[in-house]
Amino acid sequence: MPYIFVKESEEDWSPGYRGRKRPSVGLTVVEMLPVDRLHLKHVLQTVGALEATVLRSFGPEGGQVLFTRDTGHAMLSRSGTRILKALRLESPLARMVVECVWKHSSSTGDGSKTFILLLASLLRMIHTKACKEPNVSHTYNSREAAEAATARRFADELLAFALAELEDLIAVGVASYGFCVSWEDFTAKSHQPAAHSDPHCVQKLLTSFFHTRLGHTHCDFISNLTCEVLRHWTFVNDQPSSALHFVNDNFPALHTAVSGFPMSCSRLIDGQVIHRDFAVPCPRTEDQPVKAVVFSGYLQPKILGAVDVLKVGCGGLVTEEKSFVEFSAWSERSLQCVIANLQRLGVSVLLSAVKQSAAVLASAAQAQMCVVECIGKDELALFAKLSGTTPVSDCWTIESQDVSTLTFCRPILLGAHRYVHVAFQDLEKRVTGEPCSLVICGAGEGQTDQVACAFQDAIRMLLVTFQPMGRTSTTASKRTNQFHDSTSSPASDHSDRTTHTPSNAILSQQCVLEPGCVLAAGGTFEFLLNHALLQHARCRLVSNGTKMSTPAVSQLLASALLSVPQQIYSHSARHFLQIQTRILGLLPKDSHTFSLLSKQKPSTSLVQACCASEFPAAGCKLSMHCCGRTDVLSKALMLDSGLESVSCKYQLLLAVLQCVRSVLRVDMVLHTHSALHTQSRRPTDVSSEGSEDEAED
């Protein structure tokens, strides 16, 4: 075991050292912690093990993974994030990769299995190129160190290339062959064919998502149920995406899991379901409007503890030696005043965030008021949003504006549990639809949890899909000026400048993708981007110097992308080639758009080149409205393979490249042990969530 000697003063030296031999005066022996050197092959082995785990459930033909624990608990899932989080990982590097996957999945809701697949493919190709690099070990002590340094350089240049040019490549070479799903397709009660949209594109987008999570049996049913939920939650004077944000933020309070029933029994219920039972039953049997108040604290003053000083006001004077009986009498009188005030306001339903005392429950029952206590903060926040009131913290200051009017408040039996069911009045001013709660049924608790997670991930996927993917106005302005400089010269005459004016006016707009851009699933995105990257590599000038050339970076990323469709069609290599040939056969034979960059400065945007050449009068927004070749490709394939979001794919590529860079920058692992781990270092003490091992450069 290695040791390190630290010099310090003699009086500070403690004899309780951990060394085996007494050191000289002024020196302390500190035991070095174990260090693991990470080589590139170790990184490949770790990511390869994760890849082998998720490949079992990858693609439309993938199966479900069954996890069992020592306690007998079983989990059945096709979600890549849930599978990875369920693993008991001892390797800090593996936990680092899983954390990257979890962060990406939490924001986009999709792509966890593709994340691992692309990560493994990129690392293998980087390793192959690093080993073949000429004179790789001339400036390093070992070949492993030289390969690691070369791999880090490749990863840095891949990420720099993606941040600078990948967005434009996707906009020109991929998204221009897709089309846009409008928000009206989600909210319309009947899907009518439009001039720019397939009547079933919404169901296709969600069905493709749920197919990879729940299988083909229930994907159509759950996708239709998702559309119904979004049609119900539509707010007045808000952006279309506000319904998605609202459902995502309030999903724990909006859904109820019911075990013991088939998934086809899942349905929507008008109003809100509060996941608590009545502490004081509701005496009303008929449906009629009722008034309710939400309390965040106690209605009756709490009895002080033994260590507290009891102070009770009496006639403006404060006495410290009042008896417990007198305090109880004062507390009961104050409670009666609160109940009387509630009766005066016509309140018959009390909703509480805390557990009330027995005296409160007795007084409420005597006043014919029902009480629901210990309501979660998520459900109270949803109730406040729908009722337009806020929880009352001071029961002495209840006014009429704190009282909400409910259409009804009654018990509801869902499965083996009884809950509180409420509906709201006067919602037309806040919600254009009909607020509802989602009941998710399943054979067991694990299945209902799986459906609930898939439902919320679908909402996150839609959020990313409907967010514009584009650069900031500052960057767009900078690239516009660069494009103007490259297309005009000081020697140009007035007529030449006039010729360039329309294009420059178009380029002054912010170049973004239309929200809702989708593409045929089944590897179409990877095939198109692979083609765009290879075309870009052929047309771009090779830069000199020590850095990787742009064509080499494009070719490496293009080759890694093909690993996704190869796994999708792993059951048939012939089918893979047929799909690839079919997609590439629909593309134009020329590469005029990409060849324009060879005449421009390296910083010129692909979107600017495309706008100046192919769409001079349609603007920089690439969508089906300005691209006549859209229908030919997407609609020819989507009936067979479904749809997927272009924005989610773009975010996935950026997240994978950032993870590649982070993983390859780890040089060693320093193991630290807490007091508990020092006593016992058994492998069972290490879990995927309870370890704090750090990875440092």
C-alpha positions in Angstrom: 0.0 0.0 0.0 1.6 3.4 -1.0 2.1 6.1 1.6 2.7 9.8 1.4 4.7 11.8 4.0 3.4 15.3 5.0 5.7 17.6 6.9 4.2 19.5 9.8 5.2 20.8 13.3 6.1 18.4 16.1 3.4 19.5 18.4 0.7 19.0 15.8 1.8 15.4 15.1 -0.6 12.9 16.5 0.6 9.4 17.7 -2.6 7.8 16.4 -1.1 7.5 12.9 -2.1 4.7 10.6 1.4 3.7 9.5 3.2 0.6 10.6 6.5 2.2 11.6 7.0 5.3 13.7 8.1 8.2 11.5 10.6 10.8 12.3 9.6 13.9 14.2 7.7 16.4 12.1 6.3 13.8 9.6 2.9 12.2 9.4 2.2 9.1 7.4 -1.1 9.3 5.5 -2.3 6.2 3.6 -3.0 6.9 0.0 -6.5 5.9 -1.3 -6.6 3.2 -4.0 -6.4 4.7 -7.5 -7.6 3.0 -10.7 -6.1 4.1 -14.0 -8.7 4.3 -16.8 -7.6 3.2 -20.2 -9.7 3.5 -23.4 -10.3 -0.2 -23.4 -11.8 0.0 -19.9 -14.3 2.7 -21.1 -15.3 0.5 -24.0 -15.8 -2.5 -21.8 -18.0 -0.5 -19.4 -20.2 1.1 -22.1 -20.3 -2.3 -23.9 -21.8 -4.0 -20.9 -24.5 -1.3 -20.7 -25.2 -1.7 -24.4 -25.6 -5.4 -24.1 -28.3 -4.8 -21.4 -30.4 -2.3 -23.3 -30.2 -4.1 -26.7 -32.5 -6.8 -25.4 -35.4 -4.3 -25.4 -34.2 -2.0 -28.3 -36.3 -1.4 -31.4 -39.9 -2.4 -32.3 -39.0 -6.1 -32.0 -37.3 -5.7 -28.6 -38.7 -7.5 -25.5 -39.3 -6.5 -21.9 -36.7 -6.9 -19.2 -37.6 -8.5 -15.9 -35.7 -7.4 -12.8 -36.0 -9.3 -9.6 -34.6 -8.4 -6.2 -33.8 -10.3 -3.1 -36.9 -9.0 -1.4 -39.0 -10.8 -4.1 -40.0 -7.5 -5.8 -40.1 -7.8 -9.6 -40.0 -5.0 -12.2 -41.0 -5.5 -15.9 -40.1 -2.7 -18.2 -39.0 -1.7 -21.7 -37.9 1.8 -20.7 -34.2 2.3 -21.1 -34.0 4.7 -18.3 -35.8 2.5 -15.8 -33.6 -0.5 -16.9 -30.4 1.4 -16.4 -31.4 2.9 -13.1 -32.4 -0.5 -11.8 -28.9 -1.9 -12.3 -26.6 -2.2 -9.3 -23.5 -0.6 -10.8 -20.2 -0.7 -8.9 -18.2 1.1 -11.6 -18.2 4.9 -11.1 -17.8 5.3 -14.9 -21.0 3.3 -15.5 -22.9 5.4 -12.9 -21.6 8.5 -14.7 -22.9 7.3 -18.0 -26.3 6.4 -16.5 -26.5 9.8 -14.9 -26.0 11.4 -18.4 -28.7 9.2 -19.8 -31.1 10.1 -17.0 -30.5 13.8 -17.4 -31.2 13.6 -21.1 -34.3 11.4 -20.7 -35.7 13.7 -18.0 -35.7 16.6 -20.4 -36.7 15.0 -23.6 -38.5 11.8 -22.4 -37.1 9.7 -25.1 -33.9 8.2 -26.5 -32.2 6.5 -23.5 -31.5 3.2 -25.4 -30.4 5.0 -28.5 -28.2 7.1 -26.3 -26.2 4.0 -25.1 -26.1 2.5 -28.6 -24.7 5.7 -30.2 -22.3 6.2 -27.3 -20.9 2.7 -27.7 -20.6 3.1 -31.5 -18.8 6.4 -31.3 -16.4 5.1 -28.7 -15.5 2.1 -30.8 -14.8 4.3 -33.8 -12.8 6.8 -31.9 -10.8 3.9 -30.4 -10.1 2.5 -33.9 -9.0 5.9 -35.2 -6.9 6.6 -32.2 -5.0 3.3 -32.6 -4.4 3.9 -36.3 -3.2 7.5 -35.8 0.4 7.8 -37.2 3.2 8.5 -34.7 0.6 8.2 -31.9 3.1 7.5 -29.1 6.1 9.6 -30.0 5.3 12.3 -27.4 3.9 10.1 -24.6 5.4 7.6 -22.2 3.1 4.8 -23.2 0.9 3.9 -26.1 -2.2 3.9 -23.8 -1.6 7.5 -22.8 -1.1 8.5 -26.5 -4.3 6.8 -27.5 -6.2 8.4 -24.7 -5.0 11.9 -25.6 -5.9 11.3 -29.3 -9.3 10.0 -28.3 -9.9 13.1 -26.2 -8.9 15.3 -29.2 -11.3 13.5 -31.4 -14.1 13.9 -28.9 -13.5 17.6 -28.5 -13.6 18.2 -32.3 -16.7 16.1 -32.7 -18.5 18.2 -30.1 -17.2 21.4 -31.6 -18.3 20.4 -35.1 -21.8 19.4 -33.8 -22.3 22.7 -32.0 -21.2 24.7 -35.0 -22.7 22.9 -38.0 -24.9 20.0 -37.0 -28.0 22.1 -36.5 -27.7 23.5 -40.1 -27.0 20.1 -41.5 -30.2 18.7 -39.9 -32.2 21.7 -41.1 -31.1 21.3 -44.7 -30.5 17.6 -45.1 -33.0 16.0 -42.7 -35.8 18.3 -41.6 -36.6 19.5 -45.1 -37.8 16.0 -45.9 -40.2 16.0 -43.0 -43.3 17.9 -42.2 -44.8 19.8 -39.3 -47.5 18.6 -36.9 -49.6 21.5 -35.9 -51.1 22.0 -32.4 -54.6 22.0 -34.0 -54.0 18.4 -34.8 -53.8 17.6 -31.1 -56.7 19.7 -30.0 -59.1 19.0 -32.8 -61.9 16.7 -31.8 -62.0 15.2 -35.3 -58.9 14.9 -37.4 -59.7 16.3 -40.9 -57.1 16.1 -43.6 -55.3 19.4 -44.1 -53.3 20.8 -47.0 -50.0 20.2 -45.2 -50.7 17.5 -42.7 -51.7 13.8 -42.7 -54.9 13.2 -40.8 -53.4 10.6 -38.6 -50.0 12.1 -38.0 -50.7 12.8 -34.3 -51.6 9.2 -33.5 -48.6 8.0 -35.6 -46.2 10.2 -33.6 -47.5 9.0 -30.2 -48.1 5.4 -31.3 -44.5 5.1 -32.4 -43.4 6.4 -29.0 -45.6 4.0 -27.0 -44.7 1.1 -29.3 -41.2 1.1 -27.9 -42.4 1.4 -24.3 -45.5 -0.7 -24.0 -45.5 -2.9 -27.1 -47.9 -3.0 -30.1 -50.9 -4.3 -28.1 -51.8 -1.1 -26.2 -49.9 1.6 -28.1 -52.9 2.8 -30.2 -55.2 2.9 -27.2 -52.7 4.9 -25.0 -51.9 7.3 -27.8 -55.6 8.1 -28.3 -56.0 8.5 -24.5 -53.1 11.0 -24.5 -54.7 13.1 -27.3 -58.0 13.1 -25.2 -56.1 14.4 -22.2 -54.5 17.2 -24.2 -57.8 18.2 -25.7 -59.3 18.5 -22.2 -56.5 20.7 -20.8 -56.5 23.8 -23.0 -56.2 27.2 -21.3 -57.6 30.5 -22.3 -55.2 33.2 -23.7 -52.2 30.9 -23.3 -49.6 29.5 -25.7 -50.5 26.1 -27.2 -47.7 24.4 -25.3 -49.1 25.6 -22.0 -51.3 22.5 -21.8 -48.2 20.3 -22.2 -46.4 22.2 -19.5 -49.4 22.0 -17.2 -49.9 18.3 -17.7 -46.2 17.6 -17.2 -45.9 19.7 -14.0 -49.1 18.4 -12.4 -49.0 14.8 -13.7 -48.7 13.2 -10.2 -52.0 14.8 -9.2 -53.6 14.3 -12.5 -53.4 10.5 -12.7 -54.5 7.6 -10.5 -53.0 4.2 -10.7 -55.5 1.3 -10.3 -54.1 -2.3 -10.1 -56.1 -5.5 -10.9 -57.8 -4.3 -14.1 -56.8 -4.6 -17.7 -55.1 -1.7 -19.3 -58.1 -1.2 -21.6 -60.1 0.0 -18.6 -58.0 3.1 -18.4 -60.2 6.2 -18.9 -60.7 9.9 -18.1 -62.8 11.2 -15.2 -64.2 14.7 -15.2 -62.9 16.9 -12.4 -60.1 16.1 -9.9 -59.5 13.0 -7.9 -57.9 13.7 -4.5 -56.0 10.7 -3.3 -57.3 10.7 0.2 -60.5 9.5 1.9 -62.9 11.5 4.0 -61.9 11.9 7.6 -65.4 13.1 8.3 -67.9 11.6 5.8 -69.9 13.9 3.5 -73.6 13.9 4.6 -74.8 15.0 1.2 -76.2 12.3 -1.1 -77.5 14.4 -4.0 -75.3 16.3 -6.5 -75.4 20.1 -5.8 -73.0 22.9 -5.6 -70.9 23.0 -2.4 -68.4 25.5 -1.0 -64.9 24.5 0.1 -61.9 26.0 1.8 -58.3 24.8 1.7 -56.3 25.0 4.9 -52.5 24.8 5.0 -52.3 24.7 8.8 -54.2 23.7 11.9 -57.7 25.0 12.7 -57.2 24.5 16.4 -54.2 25.9 18.3 -51.8 23.0 19.1 -51.2 22.1 22.8 -47.8 23.2 23.8 -45.1 20.7 24.7 -43.7 20.1 28.2 -40.6 22.3 27.5 -42.6 25.2 26.3 -43.8 28.1 28.4 -47.6 28.5 28.4 -48.7 32.1 27.9 -52.4 32.9 27.6 -53.7 36.4 27.1 -56.4 37.6 29.5 -57.9 41.1 29.4 -54.8 42.6 27.8 -52.5 41.1 30.4 -50.3 38.0 29.9 -50.1 35.5 32.7 -47.5 32.7 32.7 -49.1 30.4 35.3 -52.5 29.6 33.7 -53.6 26.1 34.0 -53.8 23.5 31.2 -57.6 23.4 31.6 -58.0 27.1 31.0 -55.8 26.8 27.8 -58.0 23.9 26.5 -61.1 25.9 27.1 -59.7 28.9 25.2 -58.7 26.6 22.4 -62.1 25.1 22.1 -63.8 28.5 22.1 -61.5 29.7 19.3 -62.3 26.6 17.3 -66.0 27.2 17.7 -65.5 30.7 16.4 -63.7 29.4 13.3 -66.5 26.9 12.7 -69.2 29.5 13.1 -67.4 31.8 10.6 -67.3 28.9 8.1 -71.0 28.2 8.6 -71.7 31.9 7.9 -69.8 31.7 4.6 -71.7 28.5 3.7 -68.7 26.2 3.7 -69.4 22.5 3.8 -66.1 21.0 2.7 -62.8 21.4 4.6 -59.6 20.4 2.7 -56.5 20.3 4.9 -52.8 19.8 4.2 -52.2 18.5 7.7 -53.9 16.1 10.1 -56.4 17.9 12.2 -57.2 17.2 15.9 -60.1 15.1 17.1 -61.8 18.2 18.3 -61.8 19.7 14.8 -63.2 16.5 13.3 -66.0 16.4 16.0 -66.9 20.0 15.5 -67.0 19.7 11.7 -69.2 16.6 12.0 -71.6 18.4 14.3 -71.7 21.3 11.8 -72.4 18.8 9.0 -69.0 19.6 7.3 -66.9 17.0 5.6 -63.2 17.0 6.2 -60.4 15.7 4.0 -56.9 15.9 5.6 -53.3 15.1 4.8 -53.7 16.2 1.1 -50.4 16.3 -0.8 -48.9 19.6 -2.0 -49.2 18.6 -5.6 -52.9 18.0 -5.3 -53.5 21.2 -3.4 -51.6 23.1 -6.0 -53.8 21.6 -8.7 -56.9 22.4 -6.7 -55.8 26.0 -6.2 -55.1 26.4 -10.0 -58.6 25.1 -10.9 -60.6 26.8 -8.2 -58.8 30.1 -8.4 -58.2 30.3 -4.6 -55.2 29.9 -2.4 -54.8 27.8 0.8 -55.6 29.6 4.0 -52.8 29.8 6.5 -54.5 31.8 9.2 -58.0 30.4 10.0 -59.0 33.7 11.7 -58.8 35.6 8.4 -61.1 33.6 6.1 -63.0 35.8 3.7 -65.4 35.1 0.8 -62.5 35.2 -1.8 -61.0 32.2 0.0 -64.1 30.1 -0.7 -64.3 28.0 -3.9 -67.5 26.7 -5.4 -67.6 23.0 -6.4 -70.1 21.3 -8.6 -70.0 18.3 -6.3 -67.7 16.6 -3.7 -68.3 12.9 -3.3 -66.4 9.7 -2.7 -65.3 7.6 -5.6 -64.1 3.9 -5.6 -61.2 3.1 -7.9 -60.0 -0.4 -7.5 -59.6 -1.2 -3.9 -59.2 2.4 -2.7 -61.8 5.1 -2.1 -60.9 8.7 -2.9 -62.5 12.1 -3.0 -63.9 13.3 -6.3 -64.5 17.0 -6.9 -65.6 19.1 -9.9 -65.4 22.8 -10.4 -67.7 25.6 -11.4 -67.0 28.8 -13.5 -64.0 27.3 -15.3 -64.9 28.9 -18.6 -62.8 32.0 -17.7 -59.7 29.9 -17.1 -60.0 26.6 -19.1 -61.6 26.2 -22.5 -61.8 22.4 -22.2 -63.1 20.2 -19.5 -60.6 19.4 -16.8 -60.2 15.7 -16.1 -58.2 13.1 -14.2 -56.5 10.1 -15.8 -57.2 6.6 -14.5 -54.4 4.2 -15.5 -55.3 0.6 -15.1 -53.0 -2.4 -15.1 -52.7 -6.0 -14.0 -50.2 -5.1 -11.3 -48.5 -2.1 -9.7 -45.5 -2.5 -11.9 -47.5 -2.3 -15.1 -49.5 0.8 -14.0 -46.2 2.5 -13.0 -44.7 1.6 -16.4 -47.7 3.1 -18.2 -47.6 6.3 -16.1 -43.9 6.8 -16.7 -44.4 6.3 -20.5 -47.3 8.7 -20.5 -45.3 11.5 -18.8 -42.3 10.8 -21.0 -44.6 11.2 -24.1 -45.6 14.6 -22.8 -41.9 15.6 -22.4 -41.3 14.4 -25.9 -44.1 16.6 -27.3 -42.7 19.6 -25.3 -39.4 19.2 -27.1 -41.0 18.6 -30.4 -43.0 21.9 -30.2 -40.1 24.0 -29.1 -38.4 25.8 -32.0 -34.9 24.5 -32.6 -32.8 27.4 -33.8 -29.9 29.7 -32.9 -30.2 32.9 -31.0 -30.8 36.2 -32.8 -27.2 37.3 -32.0 -25.7 34.3 -33.7 -28.1 34.6 -36.6 -27.1 38.2 -37.1 -23.4 37.4 -37.0 -23.8 34.6 -39.6 -26.0 36.9 -41.7 -23.2 39.5 -41.8 -20.7 36.8 -42.7 -22.9 35.7 -45.5 -23.3 39.2 -46.8 -19.5 39.7 -46.8 -19.0 36.5 -48.7 -21.5 37.3 -51.4 -20.6 40.9 -52.1 -17.3 42.7 -52.9 -16.2 46.3 -52.7 -15.9 46.4 -56.5 -19.5 45.5 -57.1 -21.7 48.1 -58.8 -25.1 49.3 -57.7 -26.9 46.7 -59.8 -25.0 43.9 -58.2 -25.9 45.1 -54.7 -29.5 45.4 -55.7 -29.5 41.8 -56.9 -28.4 40.6 -53.5 -30.9 42.7 -51.5 -33.8 40.2 -51.4 -31.6 37.3 -50.2 -30.1 39.5 -47.5 -33.5 40.6 -46.3 -34.5 37.0 -46.0 -31.4 36.1 -44.1 -32.0 38.9 -41.6 -34.8 36.7 -40.2 -33.9 34.2 -37.4 -33.3 30.8 -39.0 -35.2 28.3 -37.1 -37.1 25.0 -37.7 -40.8 25.0 -37.5 -42.1 23.6 -34.2 -43.6 20.2 -34.5 -41.2 18.9 -37.2 -41.4 15.1 -37.5 -40.0 12.5 -39.7 -40.7 8.9 -40.6 -39.3 6.5 -37.9 -37.4 3.4 -38.4 -33.9 4.8 -39.1 -35.0 7.6 -41.6 -33.3 10.3 -39.5 -30.0 8.4 -39.3 -30.0 7.5 -43.1 -30.7 11.1 -44.1 -28.2 12.6 -41.7 -25.6 10.0 -42.7 -26.1 11.1 -46.4 -25.9 14.8 -45.4 -22.7 14.3 -43.5 -21.1 12.4 -46.3 -22.1 15.1 -48.8 -20.9 17.8 -46.5 -17.5 16.0 -46.2 -17.1 15.8 -49.9 -17.9 19.4 -50.6 -16.0 21.0 -47.7 -12.4 22.0 -48.0 -10.0 20.1 -45.8 -8.4 22.4 -43.3 -4.7 22.1 -42.7 -3.1 21.8 -39.3 -3.0 19.4 -36.3 -6.8 19.2 -35.9 -9.0 16.6 -37.5 -10.4 17.9 -40.8 -14.1 18.6 -41.1 -14.6 15.7 -43.6 -13.0 13.2 -41.2 -15.3 14.4 -38.4 -18.3 14.2 -40.6 -17.4 10.7 -41.8 -16.9 9.4 -38.3 -20.2 10.7 -37.1 -22.0 9.4 -40.2 -20.6 5.9 -39.7 -21.7 5.9 -36.0 -25.2 6.9 -37.0 -25.8 3.8 -39.0 -25.5 1.6 -35.9 -29.0 2.6 -34.9 -30.8 1.4 -38.1 -28.5 -1.6 -38.1 -29.9 -2.7 -34.7 -33.4 -1.9 -35.7 -33.1 -4.2 -38.7 -30.7 -6.6 -37.1 -33.0 -9.5 -37.8 -32.6 -9.0 -41.5 -29.5 -7.4 -43.1 -31.4 -7.5 -46.4 -34.2 -5.4 -45.0 -31.7 -2.8 -43.8 -30.2 -2.4 -47.2 -33.7 -2.2 -48.8 -34.8 0.6 -46.5 -31.6 2.5 -47.0 -31.8 2.2 -50.7 -35.5 3.2 -50.6 -34.8 6.4 -48.7 -31.7 7.4 -50.6 -33.4 6.8 -53.9 -35.9 9.5 -53.1 -33.2 12.1 -52.5 -32.1 14.5 -55.3 -29.1 13.3 -57.2 -27.2 16.5 -57.0 -25.5 18.0 -53.9 -25.8 21.7 -54.9 -26.8 22.8 -51.5 -23.8 21.4 -49.8 -21.4 22.4 -52.5 -22.3 26.1 -51.9 -20.3 26.0 -48.8 -17.1 25.4 -50.7 -17.6 28.9 -52.2 -18.3 30.5 -48.8 -16.4 31.2 -45.7 -16.1 28.2 -43.2 -18.4 30.0 -40.8 -21.2 30.4 -43.4 -24.4 28.7 -42.3 -25.8 25.8 -44.4 -29.3 27.3 -43.8 -28.1 30.6 -45.3 -26.7 28.8 -48.3 -29.9 26.9 -48.7 -32.1 30.0 -48.4 -30.0 31.8 -51.0 -30.1 29.0 -53.5 -33.3 26.9 -53.3 -35.7 29.1 -51.3 -34.9 32.7 -52.1 -38.5 33.8 -51.7 -39.8 31.5 -49.0 -37.7 32.6 -46.0 -35.3 30.6 -43.8 -37.9 28.6 -42.0 -37.7 25.1 -43.3 -40.9 23.3 -43.2 -43.4 21.6 -45.4 -44.7 24.9 -46.5 -41.4 25.8 -48.3 -40.3 22.4 -49.3 -42.2 20.7 -52.1 -40.3 17.4 -51.7 -41.6 16.8 -48.2 -44.6 14.7 -48.9 -42.7 12.4 -51.3 -40.4 11.0 -48.6 -42.2 11.2 -45.3 -45.7 10.0 -46.4 -44.2 7.1 -48.4 -42.6 5.7 -45.3 -44.6 6.8 -42.3 -47.6 4.5 -42.9 -45.2 1.6 -42.3 -42.8 2.9 -39.6 -44.6 5.7 -37.8 -43.1 9.1 -36.9 -40.5 10.6 -34.6 -39.4 14.0 -33.5 -36.5 15.8 -35.3 -35.9 18.0 -32.3 -35.6 15.1 -30.0 -33.1 13.4 -32.3 -31.0 16.6 -32.4 -31.0 16.9 -28.7 -30.0 13.3 -28.4 -26.9 13.7 -30.6 -25.7 16.7 -28.7 -26.2 14.9 -25.4 -24.3 11.8 -26.6 -21.4 13.9 -27.9 -21.2 15.7 -24.6 -21.2 12.4 -22.8 -18.4 11.1 -25.0 -16.3 14.1 -24.2 -16.9 13.8 -20.5 -16.2 10.1 -20.4 -13.0 10.3 -22.3 -11.7 13.1 -20.1 -11.7 10.8 -17.1 -8.1 9.7 -16.5 -8.3 7.9 -13.1 -10.8 7.0 -10.4 -10.0 7.8 -6.8 -11.9 5.6 -4.4 -13.1 7.3 -1.2 -14.8 5.5 1.7 -17.1 6.8 4.4 -17.0 5.5 7.9 -19.7 2.9 7.0 -17.8 1.7 4.0 -14.5 1.5 6.0 -16.1 -1.0 8.3 -17.7 -3.0 5.5 -16.6 -3.0 1.8 -18.9 -5.7 0.6 -20.1 -5.3 -3.0 -23.7 -5.3 -1.8 -23.1 -1.9 -0.1 -22.7 -0.3 -3.5 -25.8 0.5 -5.4 -26.7 2.6 -8.4 -28.1 5.4 -6.3 -26.3 5.3 -2.9 -22.7 5.8 -3.9 -20.8 9.0 -4.1 -17.6 7.8 -5.7 -16.0 10.6 -7.7 -14.3 10.5 -11.1 -11.6 13.0 -11.6 -9.2 13.9 -14.4 
